[in-house]
Structure formats: structure tokens, C-alpha cells
């Protein structure tokens, strides 16, 4: 039940983040939408590896082999994705500050030279 609730919450966050990225004209709001989208993906990935009766994936003896373990791969992937997402968010915010210094606005429609 917890895994299903986490997946549903993750999907809602993904849709909310995608909506924020696609409908807002303000660059900061787009970055926040991207971060919400990223959080939803992380939540879905963790929920996929969740088991209600699972234990930590540490095998100490041969008698532990038949036990139900939680999958550690999604946890490792999410940990890596959090670090990468933080770096990308910092890069996007730095780029937004530079764009504000050049134009004095964060409205995406004001940047005509970026269109082709």
C-alpha cells in the first residue's frame, strides 16, 4: 500500500512539475517546476524498489540467502540523481542570474535573440 501511494504521489509531482515547466514564462518558476519534476522521478524510482517485508540487502551467512531484500539499485541511482540534479539546478540558477543581469527581466518572451 505504501509503495502504491508513493508511486501515485510521484506521478502527481511529475505532472505538476511538467505543467510548471511548460506553462510558465518566468525562468525561476520553470526551474522550480524542473525541480518538482525531478523530485517526482526520484520518488517513483524509490517506490519501485520498495518491499513491505524487505530487509537491508546485507547477506551475513548462507542462511540469509532466502530472505526478502529491498532492491538497493534504485536507492543508489536516486542518490546519484540527487547529486546530478543539484548540480544542474545550480547551473540553471546561475544562468538565470546572468540572464537577469543582461536583460533586467526573467520573462522568457523578452529574450528575442534566443529564438530562431
C-alpha positions as CSV (number, residue, x, y, z in Angstrom):
1,X,0.0,0.0,0.0
2,X,2.8,2.4,0.8
3,X,4.5,1.7,-2.5
4,X,1.4,2.4,-4.4
5,X,0.8,5.7,-2.6
6,X,4.4,6.7,-3.3
7,X,4.1,5.9,-7.0
8,X,0.8,7.9,-7.2
9,X,2.4,10.9,-5.4
10,X,5.4,10.7,-7.7
11,X,3.3,10.7,-10.8
12,X,1.4,13.7,-9.4
13,X,4.6,15.5,-8.8
14,X,5.9,14.7,-12.2
15,X,2.8,16.0,-13.9
16,X,2.8,19.1,-11.7
17,X,6.5,19.8,-12.5
18,X,5.9,19.2,-16.2
19,X,2.9,21.6,-16.1
20,X,5.0,24.3,-14.4
21,X,7.8,24.0,-16.9
22,X,5.6,24.1,-19.9
23,X,3.1,26.8,-18.9
24,X,5.2,29.4,-17.0
25,X,7.1,32.3,-18.7
26,X,9.2,33.1,-15.7
27,X,12.6,31.4,-15.7
28,X,12.7,30.9,-11.9
29,X,9.3,29.2,-11.9
30,X,10.4,27.0,-14.7
31,X,13.5,26.0,-12.7
32,X,11.2,25.2,-9.7
33,X,9.0,23.2,-12.0
34,X,12.0,21.2,-13.1
35,X,13.0,20.5,-9.5
36,X,9.5,19.3,-8.7
37,X,9.6,17.1,-11.8
38,X,13.0,15.7,-10.6
39,X,11.6,15.0,-7.1
40,X,8.7,13.1,-8.6
41,X,11.0,10.9,-10.6
42,X,13.1,10.2,-7.5
43,X,10.0,9.2,-5.5
44,X,8.9,6.8,-8.3
45,X,12.3,5.2,-8.5
46,X,12.4,4.6,-4.8
47,X,8.9,3.2,-4.7
48,X,9.8,0.7,-7.4
49,X,12.5,-0.8,-5.2
50,X,10.4,-0.9,-2.1
51,X,9.2,-4.1,-0.4
52,X,6.9,-4.1,2.6
53,X,8.6,-7.1,4.3
54,X,12.1,-6.5,2.9
55,X,15.2,-6.1,4.9
56,X,18.5,-4.4,4.2
57,X,20.4,-6.2,1.4
58,X,23.2,-7.4,3.6
59,X,24.0,-11.2,3.5
60,X,25.9,-12.3,6.6
61,X,25.6,-16.0,6.3
62,X,24.2,-18.7,3.9
63,X,21.0,-18.9,5.9
64,X,20.2,-15.3,4.9
65,X,20.0,-16.1,1.2
66,X,16.3,-17.0,1.1
67,X,15.1,-13.7,2.8
68,X,13.3,-10.9,1.0
69,X,15.5,-8.0,0.5
70,X,14.9,-4.4,-0.6
71,X,16.4,-3.7,-4.0
72,X,19.5,-1.4,-3.4
73,X,19.9,-0.3,-7.1
74,X,17.1,2.3,-7.2
75,X,18.4,3.7,-4.0
76,X,21.9,4.1,-5.4
77,X,20.5,5.6,-8.7
78,X,18.4,8.1,-6.8
79,X,21.3,9.1,-4.6
80,X,23.4,9.8,-7.8
81,X,20.4,11.5,-9.4
82,X,20.0,13.9,-6.5
83,X,23.6,15.0,-6.7
84,X,23.3,15.5,-10.5
85,X,20.0,17.3,-10.1
86,X,21.5,19.6,-7.6
87,X,24.4,20.5,-9.9
88,X,22.0,21.1,-12.8
89,X,19.7,23.3,-10.7
90,X,22.7,25.3,-9.5
91,X,23.8,25.7,-13.2
92,X,20.3,26.8,-14.2
93,X,20.0,29.3,-11.4
94,X,23.4,30.8,-12.3
95,X,22.3,31.0,-15.9
96,X,19.1,32.8,-14.8
97,X,21.1,35.3,-12.7
98,X,23.3,36.0,-15.8
99,X,20.3,36.5,-18.0
100,X,18.7,38.9,-15.4
101,X,22.0,40.9,-15.3
102,X,21.9,41.2,-19.1
103,X,18.2,42.0,-19.7
104,X,16.8,43.0,-16.3
105,X,14.0,40.5,-16.5
106,X,13.3,36.8,-16.2
107,X,10.4,36.6,-18.6
108,X,11.3,34.2,-21.4
109,X,9.5,36.2,-24.0
110,X,11.8,39.1,-23.6
111,X,14.8,37.2,-25.0
112,X,14.3,37.5,-28.7
113,X,17.9,36.7,-29.7
114,X,17.4,33.2,-28.3
115,X,14.7,32.4,-30.9
116,X,15.5,31.0,-34.3
